[in-house]
Amino acid sequence: MSRYAVIDIETTGFSPVHNHRIVEVAVILVDNVGNGVYEWDTLINPVRDVGATEIHGLSGADVYSAPTFDQIAPELGSLLRGRVPVAHNLSFDAPFLAAEFARAGYSVELDGSSGLCTMRMASHYLSVSSRALEACCDCIGYRIESAHTALEDARATAQLLAYYIKQEDDFSRCWADEIAVAQEIAWPAMPEVTTSRVSRELIAARTEKHFLERLPSRAPRMIHPEADSYFAVLDRVLLDRRISHHEADELVAVAEMLGLSREDAMSIHRLYLIALARIALEDGVVTYDERSDLKLAATLLGLPADSVDSALESATQSHHKVCKVERFELKVGDTVVFTGEAPGISRADLEYQARAVGLRVTGGVSRKTTIVVAADLDSLSGKARKARSLGIPIVDYPTYFQMLDTVRCPQARPALGS
């Protein structure tokens, strides 16, 4: 019988009071003598920006397809019910779990006294100057393979617990008061459901298929009356020459709504590449950078390597009609919204820089917003989600900084797409 439930979480920030959320949780069930008997872990979609990627190593794309906490709450609750929660810094983990359960509609009284804290217990069993997890594990000769991943940190915490148990003749009696408090936790009734989990290992092993492969295959049509609608979305998506998970889903959804097959979409993609080629040929010379851009666009569009040459050839033929594409450029008076931290520049400096060239900076997204700049293109922040719902372009910071160098006067501003 497993008596202890060793827990570790990774979060978007330091406090659930400030709406920070859990992005990963792991539980290891441990028996009375310290043996691990079961491991469980999953990434969690926090329905907001993932926060400190540099700490937990997770991006919006990683948690994009992960379940939300309310979806895994019943299964997680079944693992914790009737067991003694154990964590390294329980005062951090327990309030986060309590807040997440509350959001999911379950009142669970979890706090820093709701179990055993291997960090607090370290002063009783270890001779260490630091009670950090890695320092404690070094003291017992255990090496953490990947710090700040929930499962690896839970395994490390379980090793500490096993070490502590072995130091006592009767561990449960030594910590009887703490165990008694934990056993008095009242768990509400929860449905018996199991949700598909998404682990880091699954994400790492995932082979991304091109989004076109998600469309049905059939003979292409010669005429595409829906091409303009799909073309406009494609033009917005490729603005920064990247296709995020959200953008791929949007393209597939639009194609399905318009009844486009994989072959139809490919035909439109070829037309789009020809339109880009015409822009490159405007001055009669295709530079190395322009050709590289065309190659990148072709790859993103799922077109073969020789598509660039054929697109350039087709672009010279006046009879070859394609939808018109213009270079998107910011103009004085355009409205920009920032979400996530920009590399090497503070938000205050970022906003000052934008206003200095004549852009308007707002804190919220509306239909008047020209562009949203995100640290993570698959950001789950409220700003990013609203931008997607309104069809407002989202670009990364490097792309934005390139645009900033060429902010133009209003009369020179071309339209986005067709």
DRENSE-503212 format. One line per 5 residues: for each residue x, y, z of N, C-alpha, C. Coordinates in steps of 0.001 Angstrom, whole numbers. Layout:
REM residues N
X/Y/Z/X/Y/Z/X/Y/Z  ...
//
This chain:
REM residues 418
848/-1198/0/0/0/0/881/1245/0  671/2170/-919/1446/3412/-965/856/4410/18  1687/4867/920/1208/5782/1955/1441/7241/1596  2513/7499/856/2904/8881/563/2708/9207/-920  2330/10452/-1160/2220/10959/-2531/3198/12108/-2673
4336/11820/-3315/5366/12841/-3501/4983/13695/-4712  4969/15015/-4508/4458/15936/-5524/5527/16944/-5924  5538/17288/-7197/6308/18455/-7624/5547/19146/-8734  5639/20472/-8757/4961/21254/-9790/5926/22261/-10398  5641/22653/-11633/6298/23789/-12280/5201/24800/-12573
5504/26070/-12406/4474/27104/-12474/4882/28275/-13364  3905/29110/-13691/4166/30300/-14502/4793/31419/-13688  4762/31323/-12380/5301/32370/-11510/5313/31896/-10072  5407/32835/-9146/5650/32491/-7753/4426/32495/-6844  3298/32979/-7312/2159/33077/-6398/826/32864/-7096
1/31936/-6604/-1338/31756/-7180/-2225/32968/-6928  -1883/33766/-5922/-2653/34971/-5630/-2591/35956/-6796  -1478/35939/-7527/-1298/36822/-8675/-1638/36119/-9991  -2499/35134/-9899/-3010/34421/-11080/-1955/33599/-11800  -878/33240/-11095/68/32307/-11685/-536/30906/-11629
-139/30080/-12584/-776/28782/-12752/259/27665/-12812  -212/26446/-12645/636/25264/-12767/742/24883/-14240  1981/24604/-14701/2190/24174/-16087/2645/22718/-16175  2993/22130/-15038/3400/20722/-15024/3247/20187/-13608  2809/18954/-13488/2676/18326/-12176/3089/16860/-12278
3753/16390/-11237/4156/14980/-11174/3860/14451/-9782  3470/13195/-9726/3196/12525/-8455/3876/11166/-8475  4578/10839/-7406/5167/9515/-7239/4600/8920/-5949  3964/7787/-6061/3428/7109/-4886/4530/6271/-4255  4678/6426/-2943/5769/5782/-2202/5188/4992/-1033
5714/3771/-806/5188/2955/284/5840/3304/1613  5474/2572/2666/5912/2883/4032/7429/2827/4220  8107/2025/3409/9557/1875/3597/10361/2704/2594  9664/3523/1789/10353/4441/899/10491/4009/-538  9840/2918/-923/9917/2440/-2306/8877/3144/-3181
9308/3649/-4323/8360/4218/-5264/7598/3110/-5971  6272/3232/-6008/5463/2166/-6602/4699/2612/-7852  4624/3947/-8092/3867/4409/-9263/4268/5848/-9569  4433/6157/-10868/4759/7514/-11295/3677/8039/-12229  3373/9299/-12070/2327/9955/-12877/2756/11389/-13118
2682/11850/-14364/3026/13245/-14629/2338/13718/-15891  2189/15029/-16002/1627/15615/-17210/1953/17099/-17267  2075/17604/-18481/2100/19047/-18692/670/19547/-18586  513/20823/-18294/-819/21406/-18138/-901/22697/-18942  -1958/22843/-19688/-2232/24096/-20392/-2757/25099/-19370
-1987/26162/-19072/-2400/27085/-18015/-3412/28134/-18457  -3758/28134/-19734/-4684/29115/-20304/-4186/30533/-20013  -2896/30710/-20060/-2235/32007/-19930/-790/31819/-20372  -20/32897/-20376/1378/32797/-20759/2117/31841/-19829  3053/31064/-20365/3739/30054/-19553/4754/30637/-18581
5071/31924/-18718/5970/32541/-17750/7431/32232/-17992  8131/31845/-16915/9592/31736/-16923/10092/30506/-17676  10099/30576/-18995/10588/29468/-19813/12039/29143/-19490  12821/30171/-19141/14234/29951/-18841/14431/29096/-17589  13404/28969/-16754/13487/28145/-15546/12940/26745/-15802
11685/26664/-16220/11080/25342/-16400/11279/24766/-17801  11743/25583/-18739/12059/25079/-20071/10874/24813/-20965  9699/25300/-20601/8492/25028/-21373/8053/26266/-22154  7566/26031/-23359/7041/27112/-24190/5543/26913/-24387  4911/27913/-24991/3488/27787/-25280/3197/26607/-26178
4090/26340/-27131/3893/25199/-28033/3915/23879/-27276  4740/23794/-26211/4850/22553/-25450/3546/22207/-24727  2868/23221/-24206/1658/22962/-23412/386/23172/-24226  545/23511/-25500/-599/23818/-26358/-1627/22688/-26376  -1146/21444/-26519/-2066/20306/-26619/-2246/19580/-25288
-1693/20140/-24212/-1803/19506/-22898/-3185/19746/-22306  -3627/18888/-21394/-4922/19105/-20749/-4875/20300/-19812  -6004/20905/-19540/-6090/21951/-18529/-6210/21294/-17155  -5997/22071/-16099/-5997/21479/-14763/-7352/20861/-14428  -8430/21514/-14805/-9746/20958/-14469/-9961/19594/-15116
-9285/19343/-16247/-9427/18043/-16903/-8679/16938/-16172  -7554/17270/-15537/-6774/16238/-14834/-7056/16225/-13335  -7856/17194/-12852/-8116/17307/-11412/-8662/16018/-10790  -9657/15351/-11390/-10174/14126/-10763/-9116/13032/-10627  -8306/12829/-11673/-7284/11788/-11606/-6205/12152/-10593
-5802/13418/-10585/-4820/13860/-9606/-5377/13718/-8194  -6632/14084/-8021/-7264/13958/-6712/-7296/12522/-6223  -7523/11586/-7135/-7564/10170/-6746/-6197/9681/-6276  -5122/10290/-6807/-3775/9909/-6387/-3440/10477/-5015  -3966/11645/-4706/-3652/12300/-3439/-4584/11884/-2302
-5798/11515/-2642/-6798/11175/-1628/-6301/10043/-727  -6368/10261/587/-6014/9224/1551/-4525/9017/1739  -3701/9808/1033/-2246/9670/1160/-1656/10934/1762  -439/10818/2252/244/11959/2854/1012/12708/1765  628/13955/1464/1371/14725/470/2796/15013/952
3748/14884/52/5149/15166/360/5699/16044/-756  6404/17113/-385/7000/17980/-1398/8238/18644/-821  9122/19048/-1679/10292/19820/-1248/9891/21284/-1361  9534/21883/-258/8918/23212/-123/7411/23089/-319  6803/22376/593/5353/22153/558/4590/23472/650
5167/24461/1302/4504/25762/1428/4324/26450/81  5094/26034/-910/4937/26564/-2271/3944/25720/-3061  4129/24410/-3047/3323/23517/-3889/1867/23440/-3446  1634/23305/-2120/273/23071/-1627/-692/24209/-1960  -339/25492/-1729/-1273/26569/-2090/-1591/26624/-3575
-595/26317/-4425/-857/26286/-5860/-1886/25206/-6196  -1701/24022/-5619/-2644/22935/-5873/-4031/23293/-5364  -4098/23890/-4172/-5394/24281/-3612/-6093/25286/-4527  -5326/26248/-5033/-5909/27264/-5918/-6403/26643/-7223  -5635/25708/-7769/-6039/25064/-9018/-7286/24198/-8812
-7316/23458/-7719/-8509/22651/-7435/-9723/23560/-7259  -9532/24710/-6604/-10644/25642/-6390/-11171/26161/-7721  -10260/26501/-8646/-10694/26962/-9970/-11492/25884/-10693  -11128/24635/-10427/-11819/23516/-11075/-13131/23170/-10368  -13425/23870/-9275/-14682/23658/-8577/-14608/22719/-7384
-13396/22435/-6906/-13217/21513/-5776/-12507/22242/-4624  -13130/22251/-3465/-12534/22881/-2296/-11676/21856/-1556  -10361/22076/-1558/-9424/21169/-894/-8511/22004/3  -8490/21691/1278/-7704/22482/2232/-6254/21991/2269  -5498/22478/1308/-4078/22151/1235/-3259/23398/1560
-2302/23269/2457/-1390/24366/2752/-46/23788/3197  817/24639/3709/2162/24209/4067/2235/23193/5180  1128/22988/5900/1108/21999/6986/348/20742/6611  -8/20642/5333/-854/19526/4885/-57/18305/4453  1055/18026/5105/1855/16868/4727/3276/17015/5225
4211/16406/4522/5618/16431/4900/6402/17278/3899  7280/18102/4428/8124/18942/3586/9570/18481/3728  10120/17891/2678/11492/17375/2754/12517/18497/2902  12132/19725/2537/13044/20847/2718/13152/21200/4198  12011/21282/4887/12043/21564/6325/12686/20413/7098
12448/19188/6638/12985/18013/7327/14498/17872/7142  15056/18587/6148/16484/18456/5854/17350/18818/7051  16940/19834/7827/17739/20235/8986/17793/19146/10052  16844/18220/9992/16800/17118/10960/17680/15945/10519  17835/15765/9198/18524/14579/8687/19839/14860/7957
20045/16094/7515/21201/16372/6666/22063/17497/7242  23325/17444/6909/24251/18522/7273/24544/19339/6021  23671/20291/5744/23803/21115/4548/23612/22583/4902  24330/23436/4187/24164/24875/4396/22987/25408/3595  22687/24731/2479/21548/25099/1644/20529/23969/1669
19253/24336/1742/18199/23318/1731/17552/23190/353  18183/23767/-642/17696/23609/-2008/17701/22131/-2374  16817/21738/-3262/16651/20328/-3605/17956/19709/-4092  18648/20395/-4981/19882/19841/-5539/20948/19669/-4465  21053/20640/-3546/22045/20548/-2479/21732/19390/-1538
20473/19205/-1225/20064/18097/-353/20354/16754/-1028  20067/16672/-2323/20317/15424/-3046/21807/15132/-3157  22613/16170/-3332/24068/15975/-3355/24540/15360/-2046  23907/15763/-954/24303/15283/371/24059/13784/539  23036/13256/-142/22737/11822/-28/23282/11038/-1218
24006/11728/-2119/24616/11035/-3254/23683/10770/-4403  22612/11562/-4504/21670/11385/-5623/21829/12556/-6583  21947/12269/-7871/22141/13308/-8890/20846/13530/-9664  20401/14774/-9687/19200/15121/-10441/19568/15259/-11909  18889/14518/-12770/19204/14529/-14197/18764/15826/-14874
17552/16252/-14597/17018/17460/-15245/16252/18275/-14209  16949/19215/-13594/16309/20043/-12575/15197/20884/-13196  14209/21194/-12386/13058/22002/-12790/12208/21332/-13862  12194/20020/-13868/11157/19272/-14563/10415/18526/-13459  9104/18545/-13515/8318/18056/-12383/8637/16610/-12023
8738/15732/-13019/8959/14320/-12722/10342/14088/-12118  11371/14717/-12670/12721/14542/-12136/12833/15109/-10727  12211/16251/-10478/12252/16828/-9132/11440/15993/-8148  10342/15404/-8624/9562/14513/-7753/10368/13265/-7421  11091/12741/-8402/11944/11579/-8144/13025/11911/-7113
13594/13107/-7230/14612/13527/-6278/14021/13663/-4880  12824/14241/-4801/12152/14390/-3508/11826/13027/-2918  11426/12082/-3765/11132/10724/-3295/12397/10058/-2743  13538/10352/-3358/14808/9807/-2863/15140/10378/-1488  14887/11660/-1307/15105/12270/5/14195/11630/1052
12922/11459/702/11980/10833/1629/12443/9433/2008  12873/8650/1006/13345/7284/1280/14554/7314/2213  15442/8268/2008/16629/8403/2874/16199/8729/4304  15249/9667/4437/14784/10045/5769/14138/8851/6485  13326/8107/5735/12639/6949/6330/13650/5952/6880
14730/5752/6134/15737/4757/6539/16557/5214/7758  16485/6506/8082/17236/6995/9238/16490/6789/10554  15244/6378/10469/14424/6227/11670/13999/4771/11859  13911/4376/13116/13361/3054/13432/11864/3041/13176  11209/4167/13457/9763/4276/13228/9480/5679/12696
9630/5837/11402/9498/7146/10763/8111/7734/10981  7066/6931/10808/5703/7451/10921/5397/7948/12326  5987/7318/13338/5755/7780/14710/6516/9080/14956  7703/9210/14375/8510/10421/14537/7792/11643/13969  7054/11436/12888/6348/12537/12228/4830/12352/12319
4390/11783/13428/2978/11438/13608/2053/12650/13514  2463/13773/14089/1586/14949/14082/1361/15450/12657  2436/15560/11887/2313/16035/10499/1497/15068/9648  1705/13778/9873/963/12772/9111/-511/12806/9476  -808/13019/10748/-2202/13074/11193/-2951/14235/10549
-2270/15405/10480/-2900/16563/9838/-3196/16266/8372  -2257/15628/7703/-2440/15297/6287/-3595/14326/6078  -3722/13374/6982/-4775/12372/6834/-6161/12927/7122  -6209/14117/7712/-7507/14740/7997/-7997/15606/6838  -7210/15691/5756/-7641/16485/4600/-8925/15885/4032
-9924/16738/3910/-11212/16280/3366/-11215/16483/1849  -11351/15401/1127/-11383/15471/-330/-12809/15376/-830  -13240/16313/-1666/-14608/16271/-2193/-14776/15135/-3196  -16012/14784/-3450/-16293/13751/-4452/-15900/14274/-5835  -15246/13435/-6606/-14839/13793/-7961/-15214/12662/-8902
-15531/12981/-10135/-15865/11924/-11100/-14670/11032/-11377  -14927/9794/-11708/-13846/8868/-12045/-13574/8963/-13546  -12724/9888/-13899/-12383/10087/-15315/-10874/10086/-15469  -10439/9652/-16629/-9014/9657/-16961/-8831/10479/-18227  -7924/11432/-18178/-7664/12316/-19311/-6313/11973/-19926
-6226/12080/-21217/-4955/11840/-21891/-3930/12858/-21413  -2798/12367/-20944/-1751/13242/-20430/-706/13503/-21510  6/14616/-21348/1072/14990/-22278/2337/15216/-21460  3345/14389/-21690/4589/14493/-20927/5664/15183/-21748  6742/15563/-21091/7883/16138/-21810/8462/15126/-22791
8494/13867/-22382/9038/12829/-23257/8208/12714/-24536  6892/12823/-24390/6008/12748/-25555/6248/13930/-26487  6411/15120/-25889/6672/16314/-26692/7997/16177/-27427  9025/15690/-26731/10354/15557/-27336/10360/14543/-28468  9536/13506/-28345/9518/12442/-29353/8567/12735/-30509
7788/13789/-30357/6768/14092/-31354/7396/14535/-32665  6975/13942/-33745/7416/14343/-35076/6306/15167/-35711  6614/16418/-35945/5592/17317/-36477/5321/17025/-37963  4074/16826/-38273/3664/16693/-39661/3225/18061/-40168  3417/18282/-41449/2964/19545/-42015/1445/19618/-41912
948/20810/-41622/-500/20944/-41398/-1326/20544/-42616  -741/20592/-43808/-1489/20189/-45007/-1927/18725/-44940  -1150/17905/-44241/-1470/16482/-44163/-2740/16221/-43369  -3223/17220/-42677/-4465/17057/-41918/-5706/17290/-42779  -5489/17768/-44015/-6613/17999/-44917/-6876/16761/-45764
-8117/16521/-46163/-8420/15353/-46998/-7777/15479/-48375  -7407/14351/-48932/-6760/14344/-50240/-7771/13979/-51318  -7833/14803/-52367/-8668/14498/-53530/-8194/15343/-54694  -8670/15032/-55867/-8224/15744/-57063/-8466/17238/-56915  -7469/18052/-57271/-7629/19504/-57113/-8614/20091/-58111
-9246/21193/-57702/-10140/21905/-58599/-9323/22883/-59445  -9803/23177/-60631/-9088/24099/-61510/-9308/25544/-61072  -10493/25836/-60508/-10830/27192/-60073/-11093/27165/-58575  -10543/28142/-57858/-10717/28203/-56408/-11423/29507/-56035  -12750/29502/-56020/-13464/30737/-55671/-13191/31172/-54239
-12712/30239/-53386/-12461/30559/-51986/-11020/30997/-51756  -10234/31076/-52820/-8804/31327/-52668/-8509/32630/-51925  -9274/33688/-52220/-8999/34981/-51603/-9085/34917/-50081  -10095/34230/-49560/-10274/34137/-48104/-9120/33386/-47459  -8736/32276/-48042/-7631/31487/-47506/-6325/32252/-47670
-6198/32935/-48810/-5002/33704/-49129/-4745/34774/-48058  -5816/35454/-47639/-5679/36531/-46653/-5171/36001/-45322  -5698/34848/-44891/-5246/34250/-43636/-3796/33809/-43775  -3470/33208/-44905/-2109/32739/-45153/-1123/33913/-45101  -1518/35045/-45680/-652/36213/-45707/-391/36729/-44287
-1417/36734/-43456/-1256/37186/-42071/-387/36222/-41279  -616/34932/-41471/128/33909/-40731/1616/33953/-41062  1941/34176/-42349/3337/34145/-42783/4055/35485/-42634  3427/36414/-41960/4010/37735/-41802/5410/37689/-41204  5617/36798/-40211/6939/36692/-39577/7696/35455/-40045
7202/34842/-41119/7833/33646/-41682/7968/32522/-40656  6956/32382/-39837/6858/31255/-38919/5394/30856/-38839  5140/29577/-38622/3767/29109/-38444/3679/28429/-37089  2998/29058/-36161/2853/28491/-34821/1793/27398/-34837  1674/26685/-33729/642/25645/-33630/-748/26254/-33794
-962/27401/-33162/-2265/28059/-33287/-2540/28454/-34729  -1519/28969/-35409/-1703/29406/-36791/-1941/28223/-37721  -1256/27120/-37478/-1494/25918/-38290/-2934/25443/-38119  -3406/25455/-36877/-4792/25064/-36625/-5768/25997/-37322  -5445/27287/-37325/-6325/28253/-37982/-6380/28006/-39490
-5232/27748/-40099/-5215/27482/-41539/-6012/26230/-41885  -5855/25187/-41075/-6613/23955/-41315/-8113/24217/-41151  -8477/24973/-40114/-9895/25255/-39874/-10500/26057/-41019  -9761/27047/-41514/-10262/27863/-42628/-10388/27015/-43883  -9386/26188/-44141/-9431/25319/-45322/-10631/24370/-45253
-10856/23792/-44079/-11991/22876/-43924/-13320/23604/-44084  -13396/24809/-43546/-14625/25593/-43667/-14927/25920/-45126  -13863/26172/-45905/-14033/26505/-47321/-14129/25269/-48214  -13986/24091/-47614/-14079/22857/-48391/-12853/22582/-49235  -11697/23105/-48821/-10472/22902/-49593/-9848/21547/-49272
-9404/20856/-50290/-8660/19619/-50094/-7181/19965/-49917  -6388/18948/-49625/-4949/19154/-49508/-4393/19682/-50826  -4862/19127/-51925/-4379/19542/-53247/-4823/20974/-53571  -6054/21338/-53178/-6515/22708/-53388/-5620/23694/-52639  -5349/23372/-51374/-4503/24257/-50559/-3109/24371/-51153
-2582/23251/-51655/-1252/23282/-52274/-1250/24209/-53493  -2317/24169/-54261/-2404/25041/-55433/-2394/26505/-55019  -3129/26820/-53956/-3162/28200/-53461/-1795/28594/-52905  -1134/27639/-52258/207/27909/-51733/1165/28253/-52871  1038/27570/-53993/1912/27866/-55142/1632/29277/-55659
348/29643/-55701/-13/30994/-56137/561/32035/-55181  532/31716/-53917/1063/32651/-52925/2574/32825/-53116  3278/31724/-53369/4723/31802/-53582/5033/32618/-54839  4212/32469/-55871/4399/33267/-57083/4207/34750/-56768  3226/35060/-55907/2987/36447/-55520/4194/37014/-54781
4787/36211/-53918/6003/36642/-53221/7158/36829/-54209  7220/35945/-55191/8283/36040/-56199/8151/37334/-57001  6928/37755/-57255/6723/39000/-58011/7245/40199/-57220  7073/40156/-55900/7606/41239/-55067/9128/41265/-55163  9730/40078/-55102/11195/39992/-55182/11706/40499/-56525
10906/40376/-57584/11329/40758/-58938/10994/42199/-59300  10426/42942/-58348/9984/44301/-58663/11111/45175/-59209  12331/45000/-58666/13452/45818/-59142/14294/45102/-60190  13813/43933/-60620/14499/43200/-61662/15636/42316/-61191  15934/42348/-59890/17029/41550/-59350/16537/40787/-58118
16837/39493/-58073/16504/38686/-56903/17780/38499/-56099  17840/39145/-54954/19044/39071/-54125/19125/37742/-53390  20283/37506/-52800/20473/36285/-52008/19463/36224/-50871  19267/37347/-50190/18315/37375/-49069/16891/37126/-49549  16539/37680/-50706/15186/37479/-51238/14967/36014/-51624
15966/35401/-52228/15845/33989/-52582/15752/33122/-51323  16532/33467/-50305/16473/32721/-49044/15092/32842/-48418  14508/34035/-48511/13162/34245/-47974/12135/33407/-48731  12293/33349/-50034/11375/32537/-50844/11510/31055/-50498  12732/30601/-50275/12942/29203/-49905/12294/28889/-48567
12439/29832/-47613/11825/29639/-46307/10303/29590/-46429  9758/30509/-47207/8308/30530/-47416/7829/29224/-48053  8572/28720/-49043/8206/27467/-49704/8185/26314/-48709  9186/26264/-47846/9239/25207/-46834/8031/25285/-45905  7718/26496/-45438/6570/26668/-44548/5264/26295/-45245
5210/26515/-46539/4009/26211/-47322/3919/24743/-47709  4951/23975/-47383/4931/22555/-47709/5189/22266/-49167  5875/23179/-49839/6159/23025/-51266/7551/22437/-51470  7763/21716/-52578/9076/21099/-52850/10163/22134/-53078  11406/21699/-53001/12565/22591/-53070/12642/23374/-54386
12199/22764/-55480/12307/23438/-56786/11178/24433/-57034  10317/24629/-56044/9177/25528/-56227/9601/26971/-56404  10723/27363/-55805/11163/28759/-55893/11503/29127/-57337  12258/28259/-58005/12619/28544/-59400/11392/28627/-60292  10469/27698/-60108/9261/27713/-60940/8389/28922/-60608
8383/29333/-59322/7602/30508/-58934/8179/31768/-59555  9494/31884/-59568/10136/33047/-60177/9867/33100/-61685  9873/31925/-62301/9595/31879/-63739/8152/32289/-64021  7226/31762/-63208/5810/32097/-63399/5548/33572/-63122  6315/34143/-62173/6099/35539/-61791/6408/36507/-62926
7207/36071/-63880/7568/36943/-65015/6522/36919/-66108  5573/36002/-65996/4560/35848/-67038/3334/36689/-66686  3076/37706/-67449/1992/38640/-67149/621/37974/-67173  498/36893/-67953/-812/36238/-68054/-1118/35384/-66813  -99/35166/-65983/-289/34319/-64807/-904/35167/-63697
-2200/35045/-63522/-2908/35857/-62536/-2838/35213/-61155  -2412/36007/-60189/-2376/35534/-58805/-2918/36635/-57911  -3290/36254/-56707/-3738/37247/-55733/-2575/38167/-55397  -2876/39416/-55205/-1820/40389/-54940/-1389/40343/-53481  -74/40382/-53273/502/40420/-51933/1401/41635/-51841
1270/42393/-50755/2130/43547/-50526/2965/43313/-49275  4104/43975/-49219/4910/43898/-48004/4185/44621/-46877  4000/43933/-45765/3372/44570/-44610/4409/45444/-43908  4068/46700/-43675/4970/47600/-42969/4173/48429/-41974  4743/48648/-40816/4097/49501/-39826/4155/50944/-40280
3133/51736/-39923/3125/53155/-40265/2913/53974/-38998  3260/55206/-39067/3043/56116/-37949/1557/56125/-37593  1270/55950/-36304/-118/55927/-35850/-675/54536/-35651  21/53507/-36148/-437/52128/-35927/-362/51779/-34439  -1222/50857/-34041/-1305/50467/-32630/-656/49112/-32420
252/49049/-31446/963/47813/-31143/702/47429/-29692  587/46133/-29461/397/45580/-28111/1504/44570/-27866  2136/44631/-26700/3211/43710/-26344/2713/42681/-25329  3187/41441/-25478/2900/40410/-24481/4142/39536/-24314  4520/39276/-23083/5742/38530/-22823/6957/39445/-22837
8045/38975/-22276/9256/39793/-22148/10094/39766/-23426  10521/40953/-23845/11404/41060/-25004/12837/40800/-24564  13635/40137/-25401/15024/39845/-25017/15887/41098/-24961  16503/41341/-23808/17474/42412/-23686/16924/43817/-23605  15622/43993/-23391/15047/45329/-23308/13847/45297/-22364
13751/46302/-21521/12649/46357/-20568/11363/46768/-21268  10220/46500/-20641/8947/46893/-21235/8856/48416/-21361  9385/49140/-20372/9340/50599/-20432/10130/51121/-21629  11328/50571/-21839/12147/50996/-22980/11512/50580/-24298  10874/49425/-24292/10207/48924/-25486/9085/49881/-25910
8309/50319/-24937/7195/51219/-25228/7708/52596/-25642  8771/53063/-24978/9355/54355/-25346/9858/54318/-26788  10523/53230/-27142/11061/53069/-28489/9946/53106/-29533  8848/52430/-29235/7723/52388/-30182/7103/53774/-30352  6897/54476/-29244/6285/55811/-29319/7215/56810/-30011
8524/56598/-29861/9496/57517/-30464/9413/57527/-31982  8972/56420/-32581/8855/56371/-34049/7422/56615/-34508  6546/56952/-33550/5187/57323/-33937/4122/56250/-33789  4467/55117/-33176/3471/54073/-32966/2684/54341/-31687  1477/53848/-31630/663/53910/-30419/820/52584/-29674
981/52641/-28367/1117/51440/-27544/-60/51369/-26595  -759/50257/-26605/-1885/50069/-25677/-1674/48780/-24886  -2335/48704/-23754/-2184/47535/-22897/-3149/46419/-23206  -4153/46702/-24037/-5138/45685/-24376/-5362/45586/-25869  -5863/44447/-26301/-6108/44193/-27724/-7546/44546/-28075
-7718/45252/-29178/-9051/45587/-29675/-9030/45486/-31196  -10150/45753/-31813/-10210/45705/-33282/-9338/46784/-33918  -8950/47788/-33140/-8098/48853/-33644/-6612/48496/-33563  -6290/47383/-32927/-4896/46964/-32801/-4359/46546/-34162  -3192/47049/-34508/-2565/46703/-35793/-1813/45390/-35698
-1070/45225/-34605/-226/44040/-34476/38/43753/-33006  190/42476/-32684/559/42051/-31331/1947/41426/-31415  2824/41843/-30525/4196/41332/-30496/4325/40427/-29284  4723/39166/-29507/4755/38173/-28432/6125/37529/-28304  6502/37253/-27068/7746/36523/-26826/7605/35081/-27297
6390/34570/-27267/6099/33187/-27649/4917/33214/-28607  5130/32790/-29847/4058/32847/-30849/2868/31976/-30480  3104/30964/-29649/1990/30131/-29173/1583/30540/-27767  1842/31808/-27430/1477/32327/-26124/-6/32084/-25850  -305/31729/-24610/-1684/31500/-24190/-2196/32669/-23361
-1487/33807/-23423/-1907/34984/-22673/-3249/35482/-23189  -3931/36257/-22362/-5219/36802/-22767/-5103/37685/-23993  -4001/38448/-24090/-3794/39320/-25251/-3661/38502/-26523  -2874/37425/-26459/-2665/36586/-27644/-3961/35896/-28048  -4702/35422/-27069/-5951/34719/-27383/-6967/35667/-28029
-7030/36905/-27527/-7970/37858/-28117/-7538/38242/-29524  -6214/38415/-29723/-5719/38748/-31058/-6113/37675/-32062  -5974/36417/-31662/-6345/35320/-32572/-7842/35366/-32888  -8643/35664/-31884/-10097/35685/-32107/-10492/36817/-33048  -9687/37889/-33088/-9994/39037/-33942/-9239/39006/-35267
-8387/37999/-35455/-7629/37908/-36700/-6535/38948/-36808  -5975/39368/-35669/-4902/40362/-35652/-3560/39641/-35708  -2634/40080/-36559/-1341/39396/-36678/-572/39381/-35361  70/38246/-35089/971/38108/-33944/2353/37796/-34501  3335/38607/-34126/4707/38380/-34586/5635/38299/-33380
6812/37718/-33599/7776/37638/-32512/8587/38935/-32451  9390/39069/-31391/10143/40306/-31199/11188/40558/-32286  11954/39569/-32744/12914/39845/-33824/12245/40423/-35070  11084/39865/-35440/10362/40378/-36603/9902/41812/-36365  9406/42073/-35169/8944/43426/-34831/10082/44438/-34922
11251/44078/-34395/12381/45011/-34434/12795/45318/-35876  12676/44341/-36765/12960/44592/-38178/11941/45570/-38758  10680/45376/-38389/9623/46284/-38860/9835/47696/-38338  10340/47788/-37107/10513/49083/-36460/11489/49963/-37227  12440/49326/-37893/13447/50076/-38645/12870/50748/-39893
11667/50322/-40285/11111/50843/-41544/9699/51385/-41356  9418/51959/-40179/8099/52560/-39964/7894/53672/-40980  6757/53631/-41659/6542/54540/-42779/5427/55534/-42492  5380/56550/-43314/4303/57536/-43217/2994/56887/-43675  1851/57342/-43197/565/56696/-43482/284/56495/-44970
592/57484/-45801/237/57359/-47211/1036/56291/-47948  2155/55831/-47344/2992/54841/-48014/2685/53441/-47581  1719/53285/-46700/1447/51973/-46110/629/51068/-47028  1174/49938/-47458/403/48988/-48266/-508/48161/-47380  -1454/47508/-48005/-2397/46685/-47249/-1772/45356/-46898
-2331/44740/-45871/-1890/43392/-45471/-2627/42378/-46320  -1871/41640/-47123/-2493/40574/-47912/-3290/41145/-49063  -4280/40370/-49448/-5057/40765/-50606/-6345/41434/-50204
//
